[in-house]
Amino acid sequence: MVVNQRLVSFLTDNQFSLLKAIAHADVVGQPFGNEFIKRFELPSASSVKSALKVLVDKDLVYQTPSGYIVYDRFLGLWLKRI
């Protein structure tokens, strides 16, 4: 899992927290919603929006019709374990 550790080392704390939260939730329909933000103790909705844009741009998170998911299945599984 060294590759995953190296990959996430390039993320800010907010980006990493959001990526981990999306992995734990499996699919996130409303990433800016109060329920999701409070459940995973994320910063403000504007911070989540900025972090989500970076994660999508880096192809770490993908938007499906159901919501946002971690693009790499194995990365998602690893994030759930840490």
N, C-alpha and C positions, 0 to 999 in steps of 0.2 A: 503493500500500500504506500510505498515511498512516493510513487508518482502522484497519488492523490494528495499526500501531505505537501508535496512541492507545489502542486497546482493551487491549493487553497492558501498557500503562503503569499501568493500575489494578490490576495483579496484584502480589502479593508475589513475591520471587525463587523461593520454593518452588512457588508456584502456576504461575509461568511455566515453570519447569524441568519440572514434571510435564506441563503442557500440551504442551510441545515434545517430551517423551519419548513421549507417547501418539501424537502426530502421526508421529514417526519409526517407531514400532512398528506403525502402522496400526490394529491391534486389540490391546487389552491384556486378557487374561483374568484375570490375577492381578496387579493393580497393587501389592499389598502383599507380593508374593513377593520373596525375596532375589535371585533371578536378575534380575528387572526392575529392582529398586532398585540393584543393583551395576552392571548394564549401562549405566544412564543416570546413575550417580553421584548418586542422589537421597538425601535425608536419611532418617531412620528411617521405619519403617512407619507410626508414629503421625502423623508430619508429612505423609506421603503421604496418609493417610486424611483429615486435616483439609483439605489442599489439594484433594483430589478432591471433597470435599463442596461446597466453594466453587465449583469449576469446574462441577459438575453443577447447583448452584443458579443459577448465572449462565448456564446453557444453553450453555456452551462445550464441554462433554463430555456424551455421551449413552451410556447403558448399553444395549447390544443383547444378545440371547441369547449372542452369541459373546464379548462383552467390551465394554470402554469404547472409544469412538472420539471424535475431534474432530468436533463436530456440523457445523461449516461446512467444506465440502470445500475451499474456496479458502483459508480460514485455515490448514487443515492443510497444504496445499501450500506456502503461504508459510512456515510454521514449519519445514518440511523444508529449505528453502533457506537459512535463517539459522543 
